[in-house]
Amino acid sequence: MKYFIVTLLLLCTLPMDSFGQITWQRHANNPVLPAWSGALDDPSRYRYVYTPSVLAIPSAGTADQASYKMWFSSGALGSSHFALSYAISSNGTDWFLYARNPVLSVGPPGSFDSQWIVAPYVMRIGNEYRLYFTGSDNSHWQMGIATSSDGIKWAKYPG
């Protein structure tokens, strides 16, 4: 038994090749949702764009076609707050920003999310979208929940 354990430990220390199930390749059009270009006519005005949550929504009648919805943390030019913004795509590459972003703003002074809303995770359960996010008051990081019927108008959980 002693030799078996020693042999097993020795085998565990040998270098091994590891193969993943998916080989990722960078898309030629990166970045697909860039930060603000600096041009005055650039409508996004996002200084920061990060932590996306993307859902593929199958099209009716066609299993292989989908539309994509993305929620992401965004910091607008001239603001120290980070809110939640929204974009849509028909192919997952060409994104169109919602004209009335952000779709979820920081909470009022003194709330747990008064400074930042980041790291969104969105799921769809039946006809309801559920958002889990991290909120910060610049002292603590805490989790929040919001719900929506359309993924645009969000109601934060009152608790």
N, C-alpha and C positions, 0 to 999 in steps of 0.2 A: 504494500500500500504506500509505503514511504517513497519508493521509486516512481510509482504512478503519479503522485502529487508533484514530485520534483520534475518529472518529464512534462506534466501538464503546465506547470509554471514556466518552464523553459520554452515550450511552444507558444505560450501567450506573449512572450517577449520578442519573438521573431517578427521582423517586418513583413507585412502582408499587403497585397494589392486589394483595393476596395473599389467596387464598381457601383455607381449610383444607377437608379432606374431612369433618370431623366438627364439628358445632356442639354444644358442651357446655352443659348447663344444670344449675344447682344443684338438688339434690333438696329438696323442701319440708320433709322430716323431718330435715334435718341438725342436729346431728351424728348419724350412724347408730350410732356406737359412742362414746359420750361418756366423758370421764374421770370420776373419782369425784365424786359430787355433794356430798359432805360429810356426807351422812346416815349414821348409824351402821348402818342396815339395808341400805345399798347393798352388794351382794355383790362388786362389781368391785374396789373398793379401788385402782383404777389412778389414780395421780396423772398419769401420762403415757401416752398411746396414740398411736403414730405408726408410720410406714413399713410400711404393710400390703402383703402379697403375697396376692393372691386368685386362686384357681383355680375355674373353672366345671367341674363334673363332670356330663356328660350323664346323664340318667336312662335306665335300661334301657328300650328299646322306644320312646322318645319323643325325637325329635331336638330339639324346641324347648323341652323342659323340662330344667332343670339344678338341681343343688344347688351351693352355693358353700361353699368352705372358705377361711378367712382366717387367716394367721399375721401377727402384728404385734409390734413391740417394745413392751414395757410396763415402766413403773416403778411398783412398788407403793408405797402409802403407807408412809412410815417407812423406806424402803430407798433406798440410793444406787446399787443395782445395776439394770441394765436387762436383762430376760430376754425370752424369746419366748413369747407367749401365742397361744391358738387360739380361733376362734369359727366357727360354722356358720350358714348361712342357706338358706332355700328360695327366696328371691326377690332376694337381693343387697342388701336394704334392712334387713330385720329380722334382727338378729344375736343369736345365743345363745352366751354364753361357756361354754367348757368348764369344768366344775366343779373340775378339778384343775390349773388354770393355776398357774404357767407350765409349758409342755410342754418347754422347754429352758432350763435355768438356766445361770448363769455358771459358769466352770470354777473349780478350786481355786486358792488363792493361788499366785502365780508363773506361772500359765498365761497364754497370750496373750489369753484372754477372761475374765479373773478379775473384771472390773468391768462390762463392757457386752457385750450381744449385740444388735446393731441391724442395720437395713437387710436384712431377710430377703428372699431370692428363692427361691421354691419351684417346682419343676416335678415333673411326674409322668412317669416313664419306665417303661412297662409297669405292673407292680404295685408299683413302688418310688417313693417320694417322695425327692427330693434337695433339700437345703437348702444354699444358699450364704449366708453371713452375714458380717458384719463384727464382729470381736471386739476388745476393747480391755482392756489392763491398766492403763489410765490414763496410759500413756506412749506406746504405739504403737497404731496401728490396723492390723489384719491380717485376711485372709480365712480363713474356716473352711468346712468341709463336714461335713454330717451326713446320714444316711440313715434312712429309716423305711418300714415296710410299711403303716402306717395313718395317718401324718401326725401322730401324737400321741406315740408313744414313739420318741425320736430317739437315734441312736448317732453320736457325733462321730467323724470320721475320726481314727485314732490318730496320723497323721503331723502 
